[in-house]
Amino acid sequence: MTINVDSDTCTRCGICSEVCPLSVIGPVDEETLPRVAEGRSGMCISCGHCEAFCPTGALTQSFADESQTGSQRETCGEISPDNLGIYLKSRRSIRKYRPEPVGKETIEALLDVARYAASGGNGQPVEWLVIRDPKEVQKVAGLTIEWMRELANSNHPMSGYVPHLIAAWERGSDIICRGAPHLLIPNIPEESPIAPTDAIIALTTVDIAAPAFGLGTCWAGFVAMASRSYRPLQDYYALPKGRIPAYAMMFGYPRHTPHLIPRRNPLKVTWR
Ligand SMILES: Cc1cc2nc3c(=O)[nH]c(=O)nc-3n(C[C@H](O)[C@H](O)[C@H](O)COP(=O)(O)O)c2cc1C
């Protein structure tokens, strides 16, 4: 990693050095421009904080991986805690969808937001499988039911519960994917200990951003459980070698709109 600093616009404020999580940028003073500290270039995790926090735009970073895209200077202006709180509290799981498909551009724009989600060591390990064809979503639901049939006579903690779900499916009720037109499968490298958390953070970001795109989502817990262990479902996904499904989320245009924020348990906090 290298940095370029415009000596005319750099105010020597040292913020780039202060915010660098791995002290890659050495201390800055009146005489010293920001520079990569001796022997630390290889420690850079390409988080871009040195560029992002520079108040004058004097610093640009050359990443080892120049394929990274999407830096921008726009800000969205003030979001008041009240407005943000109401937006976040208004998110609901959507289990009834309109049939019209979500356009690829909209899906890409939604997923693009999740590119900026936090990831351990800025590893950005999450990739997406978008199952956009509703018939294929039904295939996943069907395979999840097949997985449940295998559990029914086992000592799996779900074994007592699955007969009801199977019976509902057989009555023609899609209790697995709720008739959602689309399904999202974040996938991650098999061996990484941090990537499962990164995937949940990325998927939560999608969940939160979706209503701003007019979309509804619902975490697909049954599909996720089946995806973890059921080989036919994993084979169906046909993810690249070494990558595994991390969770699943249904999405589409919601059929109904909530008109109030429902009640929840009181906040429980322990203070030390
Ligand atoms: C990890 C997780 C798995 C879930 N799995 C399912 C599911 O398989 N099917 C479903 O209908 N809802 C599922 N949900 C949605 C929850 O039921 C829902 O979040 C909860 O009832 C609260 O409602 P709200 O999301 O509208 O606030 C899941 C939610 C989470 C967080």
The ligand as an SDF file (V2000), in Angstrom:
LIG
                    3D

 31 33  0  0  0  0  0  0  0  0999 V2000
  -32.3880  -15.6240   12.4630 C   0  0  0  0  0  0  0  0  0  0  0  0
  -33.8270  -15.4510   12.0760 C   0  0  0  0  0  0  0  0  0  0  0  0
  -34.4880  -16.4820   11.4380 C   0  0  0  0  0  0  0  0  0  0  0  0
  -35.8190  -16.3200   11.0570 C   0  0  0  0  0  0  0  0  0  0  0  0
  -36.4390  -17.3130   10.3410 N   0  0  0  0  0  0  0  0  0  0  0  0
  -37.7010  -17.1170    9.9080 C   0  0  0  0  0  0  0  0  0  0  0  0
  -38.3500  -18.1020    9.0860 C   0  0  0  0  0  0  0  0  0  0  0  0
  -37.7740  -19.1380    8.7270 O   0  0  0  0  0  0  0  0  0  0  0  0
  -39.6230  -17.8690    8.6790 N   0  0  0  0  0  0  0  0  0  0  0  0
  -40.2980  -16.7290    9.0380 C   0  0  0  0  0  0  0  0  0  0  0  0
  -41.4430  -16.5740    8.6430 O   0  0  0  0  0  0  0  0  0  0  0  0
  -39.7150  -15.7750    9.8090 N   0  0  0  0  0  0  0  0  0  0  0  0
  -38.4210  -15.9370   10.2280 C   0  0  0  0  0  0  0  0  0  0  0  0
  -37.8120  -14.9600   10.9740 N   0  0  0  0  0  0  0  0  0  0  0  0
  -38.5190  -13.7210   11.2860 C   0  0  0  0  0  0  0  0  0  0  0  0
  -38.8880  -13.6010   12.7550 C   0  0  0  0  0  0  0  0  0  0  0  0
  -39.9750  -14.4280   13.0260 O   0  0  0  0  0  0  0  0  0  0  0  0
  -39.1910  -12.1260   13.0400 C   0  0  0  0  0  0  0  0  0  0  0  0
  -37.9910  -11.3930   12.9250 O   0  0  0  0  0  0  0  0  0  0  0  0
  -39.7880  -11.8780   14.4140 C   0  0  0  0  0  0  0  0  0  0  0  0
  -41.0310  -12.5060   14.5300 O   0  0  0  0  0  0  0  0  0  0  0  0
  -39.9730  -10.3900   14.6890 C   0  0  0  0  0  0  0  0  0  0  0  0
  -40.7510   -9.7730   13.6920 O   0  0  0  0  0  0  0  0  0  0  0  0
  -40.1830   -8.5360   12.8710 P   0  0  0  0  0  0  0  0  0  0  0  0
  -38.9560   -9.0180   12.1140 O   0  0  0  0  0  0  0  0  0  0  0  0
  -41.2600   -8.1100   11.9650 O   0  0  0  0  0  0  0  0  0  0  0  0
  -39.8140   -7.4900   13.8740 O   0  0  0  0  0  0  0  0  0  0  0  0
  -36.4970  -15.1070   11.3570 C   0  0  0  0  0  0  0  0  0  0  0  0
  -35.8150  -14.0810   11.9880 C   0  0  0  0  0  0  0  0  0  0  0  0
  -34.4940  -14.2320   12.3310 C   0  0  0  0  0  0  0  0  0  0  0  0
  -33.7610  -13.0800   12.9650 C   0  0  0  0  0  0  0  0  0  0  0  0
  1  2  1  0
  2  3  1  0
  2 30  2  0
  3  4  2  0
  4  5  1  0
  4 28  1  0
  5  6  2  0
  6  7  1  0
  6 13  1  0
  7  8  2  0
  7  9  1  0
  9 10  1  0
 10 11  2  0
 10 12  1  0
 12 13  2  0
 13 14  1  0
 14 15  1  0
 14 28  1  0
 15 16  1  0
 16 17  1  0
 16 18  1  0
 18 19  1  0
 18 20  1  0
 20 21  1  0
 20 22  1  0
 22 23  1  0
 23 24  1  0
 24 25  2  0
 24 26  1  0
 24 27  1  0
 28 29  2  0
 29 30  1  0
 30 31  1  0
M  END
$$$$
